[in-house]
Amino acid sequence: MALNAEADAKLKQFMQQSSFATSGAVITDLDGTAVHEYQGKIVIPKEVELGLMHHYQRGRPLILNSLRFPLSVIRTFGQDWYKLSNAPIPTVTLNGSLMGFVKKTEESELAFEEAAAFPLTKEEIVEALKGVQGLLNGGIKNVLVFYYPRDWRIGEVIWTPVPENIVPVKEKYRSASAVTAVEFPKLQDQMLAEDICMIFLLIDAPEDQLMAYQHTKRSNFITHKGVDKLFGARTMAELLKCDLRDSIGAGDTELDTFLSGVGLAVMVGNQHLDFRGLIETVKLDTSLELGALLFRASELAVNKAHG
């Protein structure tokens, strides 16, 4: 697939005004951007694979920046991505709060090696759970608390206030390592006893019920203050000695805040996003076009290097 003329012109402009070939990186969101679900399986489109391969071959770092937790990245498409990289994969997970490298062990299995973590403070955990307690006191039981410990091997834990819902929740959220319905005070004690990187609250209740609770959202990702995907991208770029201004970033939702910190922001899909790249901004309809852009970027980088 060829890149459209407008996107190509903006890409050329970015390449001329940046040092992508020597100090930039490719930073990409996963779901809806670089990978898609097809027949129940998460796949990397061939066009994206081809574009990524060219950057790997030319030594540019590729950073995954995802809401997913490390175990989920490893289980869903870790093996396929590792075949492309054939080296440890820099990965920002849990909305910027836990980052490191997906790498192979001596037994040829994939594991996650932490490079930096920014867990919630005990006060932040208590504050998040205070909102849950308010809902429970108001008779709203259709609430789920997803939480993600710093120990990546634990994965995703889900709490429901209704013991009878454990099995249905397990069946619905197959990515969860555990589903629990312990008493609320015990839940709080358990969460305060370990480092928690992210909490996700999911509430299934009518809007008029929620209006009684100030600042309540149907779904809410909670990380340590100031931590998001842009923070994660900056931290990982520092670790890799890359410059975000010289980098290409691709995302598809309002959570992809790193798009405002990169030189070339690539927005994929039909959502209207207000992010603007520091040098240029490109809007693409599909991940196939993202693959074409990545391939073209590698061509332009080579041409620039050869003068």
N, C-alpha and C positions, 0 to 999 in steps of 0.2 A: 504493500500500500504506500502510495506517494503522499508526502506531506502537502497540505494545501498551501497556496502561495502566501497567504497572510502569516500563517504560523512559521513558514520557512523564513520569511523576511525578518520576523521578530527573533527567531533563533539565530540568524546571522548577526543581527544587531547585538544580541547578548554575547555571542562569541567574540565579536570585535571589541566589546567594552569590558571583557572579563579575562581572567587567566584560568579558565576552566581546565584547559589541558594540563596545567601544572599544579594548580592548587584547589581545584573544585572537586565536588563529589556529586553523585546522583542520590537524592534522598526521596524515597517513595513510600507512600501509604500502601497498604496491601489490599484489603477487601474493597472492591469497586474501582480500584485504580490499577494496580499491577496484577491482581489475581481475581478470578471469578469462580462462582460455583457453577458447575456443569454436571448435570445428572447426579447430583448429590456429592460430587467430589470437587475439592478446591483445585483449580488448575491455573497454571501460568500460560497465557496465550502464546502461541509460537512466535508471533510478531514481537512480543515483549521479550521473550527469551533471546531472540536474535539481536535486538537492540542492546540488551544487557550484556550479552556475550562480548560485543565489540568493546564496551567500556572495561569489562574485566580484562580483556586481552591487552588493553592499552594502559592498564594500571590505575584506572580511576576507582576510588572507593565507592561502593554502593551501600547505602545505609537504609535498612528497613525501619520504618517509623510507624508503629501500629498501636491500636488499643488492645490488641490481643496480648495474652500472657505468654511467657516463653514456651511452656509445654504445648500450648495450642499452635504456636508457630512451628515447633518441631514436628508435631504429629500430623499437621495438615499438609504442608508443602515444604517442610524443611529439607527432606531428601532431594526433591526436585531442584530446589534452589541451590543446594550444596553442590549438585552436579554442575551447575553453571559456574559457581564461584571457585570450587575446589580449594577453598581456603576459609578460615573463620569468617563468619558473616556478622558485620557490625549491626546490632539490632537494638532499637529503642522500643521498649514495650510499656504497656500500662499507662498510656497517655503521658509519657516522659518520665515516669517515676522509677523505672528499673531498666538499666541498659547494660549491654555487654556483648558477648560474641557467641553465636551458635557455632559449635566446633565439633569435630569428631574425636571420640575417645580412642584409646588404644584398641578397644574391642570393636571399633568402626561404628559405634552408635553415636547419635547426636546428643549433645549436652549443651547447657548454657553456662557460660562463665561470666559472672558479674564483673562489671567494670565500675559502676557507680549506682547508688540507690538513694532515693529521697523519700523515705517512708513518712506516713502521716504521724504527727505528734499525738500523744495521748489525748491532749485537749481537742484536737481535730476529730479524733475517733469518737470521743464522748459527745461532741457537738453534732456529729452526723447521726449518732444513735439517739440523741435527744429528739430529733425530728421523727424518727421511727417510733419512739415511745409515745409521742404526741398522737400519731396516727392510730396506734394500738389503743390508747386511752379513749380515742374518739370512736372506737368500734370498727375501724378499718383494718381488716385482717388480710386483705389482698395485697400484701407487700412482701417483696423478696429483697433480701440483703445479699448481694454478691460481694465477696471480699477476696483479695489476692495478697497472700503473704510474700514477704521478701524472699523466702526460701522457695525458689522456682519449682522445686520438685513437688511441692504441695499442690500447686496449680490453683484451681478455682473452687472456692467453697461457697455454697448457697445456704442461706438460712430462711426458713419459713416459720411463721408463728403457729401454723396449723399442722400438727403431726400427721394428719390424714393426707396432707398434700405432698409428703415426701416422695412417694412413688411417682405420682404424676409429674412432679417437678424434675425428678431424675430422668423420666422418659422424654420430657420436653427439652431439657438442657443436658444433652449427652456429653458435652465438653467438661462438665463439672466432675471434680475428683470426689467430692462429698456433698451430700445434702443433709442438713441437720435441722432439728426443731427443738433444740434445748430451750429451757426457760430464758427469757430475755436477760435477766441479770447475769446468767452464766455465759450467754453469748458475749456480753460486754466484757466480762472478766477474761474470756478466752482471747478476744481481739486485743485487749490491752496488754496481754502477756507476750505478744510477739510483734515483730515489725510488720505492719500492713502497708503495702504500697498504694493500693487503690481500693475504693469502695464504690460499688454501683448499686444504686437504689432503683427498684422497679416497682411501680405502684399501678395496680389495675383497679381503678375506682372511678366513679362518675365525676365529672368536672365540678358539679355543685358541692360534692362532698369535700373535694380538695380545696375549694375556695376558703374553707374555714381555717386552713393551715397556711400561714404566711410563708412565702418563698418555696412552697411545695411544688415540685415538678414531677411529672409522671415517670421520668427517668433522669437520673442525675449521676454523673461521674465525679467522684470526689478524690482529689489528690492533695498532696501537701501544697500549701499556699505558694503560688508563683510557678508551680510545676505544670507544664503542658507539653504538647508536641514541639513547640518552638524551643522551649527550654531544653528539652531532650536533644533536639537537633544541634543546638549550640554546644551542649556539653560533649556530645559525641564528636562533633567537628573539631573541638579542641583536643580531644584524645587522639584523633587521627591526624591532627595538624593540617586540617583543611580550612578553607575560608567560605563561609556561607554565601557571601556576596558573589563568589565565583562558582556557585553550585546551582544545579537544576533540582527543583523540588516538584513532586507530583502528588496531588491529592484530590479528594472528591467531596469532602464535607466540611462543615464549619469547625470541626474539631482539628482540622489539619492546619493549625496556626503557624506551622513552620513555613507555609507558603509566603508569609509576609516577611520572612527573614532571608530568603534565598534570592539570588540574582535573577533567575528565570523561574517564575511561578507557572506551573502547568496545571490547569484545572480540568479534570476529566469528568464527563457526565453532564447531566441536565440541571444540577442544582445551581442556583444563583449564589455565588460566593463573592464577598467584598475584598478578598485578599488581593494585594498587588505585589509583584516581584520588585526588588530594588532596582532592576534594570529593565526587564520586560515581563509581560504577562501574556500567556497563551491559553486559549480556551479550546479544548478538544472534546469531541462527542464520545469517543470510545477508547478502550485500552489498546485497540488495534492501531489507532492513530498515535497513541503514546509510544508504542513500539516503533512506529515510523519515525517519530521525533527523536527517540534515543539513537536509532540507527544513523539518522542524518546528523545528529550532534557529534557522533564519533567521526563521521566523515569530515565535518567542518574542523574538528579539533586537529585531525591529521593534516589537513590542508594548511591550517594556520601554523602548525609546527614546522611544516616544510617551506614556509614563507610564501 
